[in-house]
Amino acid sequence: MNTLILVEHDNSSAYYASLAVVTAAGKLGDVTALIAGHDCGAVAEAAAQIAGVSKVLKADDAAYANGLAENVAPLIAGLMEGYDAFLAPATTSGKNIAPRVAAHLDVMQISDILSVEGPKTFTRPIYAGNAIATVESSDPKLVITVRGTSFDKAAPEGGSAAIEDASGQGDAGLSSFVSSEIADGGDRPELASAKIIVSGGRALKDSETFDSIINPLADKLGAAIGASRAAVDAGYVPNDYQVGQTGKIVAPEVYIAIGISGAIQHLAGMKDSKVIIAINKDEDAPIFQVADIGLVADLYAAVPELTGALD
């Protein structure tokens, strides 16, 4: 089986989530990596070094500079004549592009796969991650999004794939890029790939309290900062911080949940973390059912004390 994967990037380097897609695609067959961007030669060279990639297609066009789904999806659909499956990371961008590719090909998309059980058989979460479904496709072409935390990351070096040019229709004229802003996270690691995450919940009252309690601890640990949906909806932090079924799915080495009760939607996004530490004054909070270490305490006393002990 020939597979085509979408490598997400910033026109200079590939994103970490794409390495898991290489591993997933490798379980199906030969892997061809697509780099769609503008002045993206450096990314194509880097993608060619990823272990497990047999070929790199470089679509270099100003229309692909910002990864607009309306432009990238037709490009991918046009390339699928020579491939049996298309895989993308289950990120904001991947979830925007993959359904459009499926629509172009008139096939059903298989979302958020956790494992590859056969050539057309996969597992995926349902009911907010409380059950795992095994699904088998009968479509002639596969369109799949991959949950990055469920697959090992391919080695970024060790490969020697050939690079070929590819082209599509370019600008579809359906959308235009206006602007983008990078959330101010300082030197903290990116949430989806961080080894340690400190997350806060609605119990933190407001944005100032969230910053004063969560940020110092995260700074001491070199951790990324996350939040529950309740904290995001209350305006404590931006949407980019949200962990959960409708936010980012994470699986760090250590996940520290502070003032988070543990709604099903939140647990679905972090329950695969290796070590879960929960701090909550409610001993019956659902978060303690998945926590490896639980502290029933007032977070306003416990967290500053913990932060101070790290000096």
C-alpha positions, 0 to 999 in steps of 0.5 A: 500500500502506498501512503501519502502523509501531510507534514505540517511545518512553518516553512523552515522546520517540520512540526513534531506531530508529523513524526507520529504520522510517519510511524502510523503510515509505515504500518500500512506501507511505503510512506511519501511525505508531502511538503506544501508551502512557499520557499519550503526547500529546507523543510523538504530536505529535513523531511527527506532525513526522517526515518521511514520516509521513502519519498518527499513531494515538494509543492512550492507555491505562494498559495500554500504558504499559510496552509489554507485548507481550501488550497491544500486539500485540492492539491492532495486530492489531485495527488491521490491517484497514485496513493491508497491512503492519506494520513494527517496529524489530528491537529487543528490544521489536519482536522481542517484539511482531511475532511475536505480531501475526503469530500473531494475523493467521496470517501468516509474519513477515519478520525483520530486513530489510535492503532493500525490493526490491518490494511483497512482496520483501525481503532479510534476513541468514541464516547469521549474516550471512554470506549475504543471502537475498531473500524474497517473501511470499505472505501477504495481510498483511505483518509485518516487523521492520527492521534499523535500521542498513540504512536511512537515518533519516527526518528528525525534523522537517518533517512535519505528519501528522494525529493520530487516537485509536485504541483496543484491548481494553486490558489482556489480563490475561496479564502485568503490569509489575513494574519496570525499571532503567536501566543505569548508563552515565553520560553515554555515548550509547546503544549502538545509536545511538552514533557511536563504540563501544569494545568489549571481549572476554574477554581483559580477564579480569574486570569490574574490568579491563574497567572500568579499560581500556575506560571511560577510553578511551570517556570520552575519545572520548565513546563508547558501551561494547559487549562480545562475548558471551564478555565478557557470559557471563563476567560482565564487563558486563551483557547490554545491552552485548552486540554481535552476532547475539544482542545489538545490531546496530550500525553506528557511524562508528568501532568499536574492538574490544579483545581481541575475537577476532572470532567470526562471531556478533560480526562479524554485529553490527558488520561494517557499521561505517564504520571498524573498529579492532582491537587484539589480540595474536593476529595470526591473530584473525578480527577482523583480516579485517574491520578497517580498522585493525589493531594486533597488540599487548598491549592492557594496554600499547596501550590505556592508551597510546592513552588517554593520548595523547588528553589 
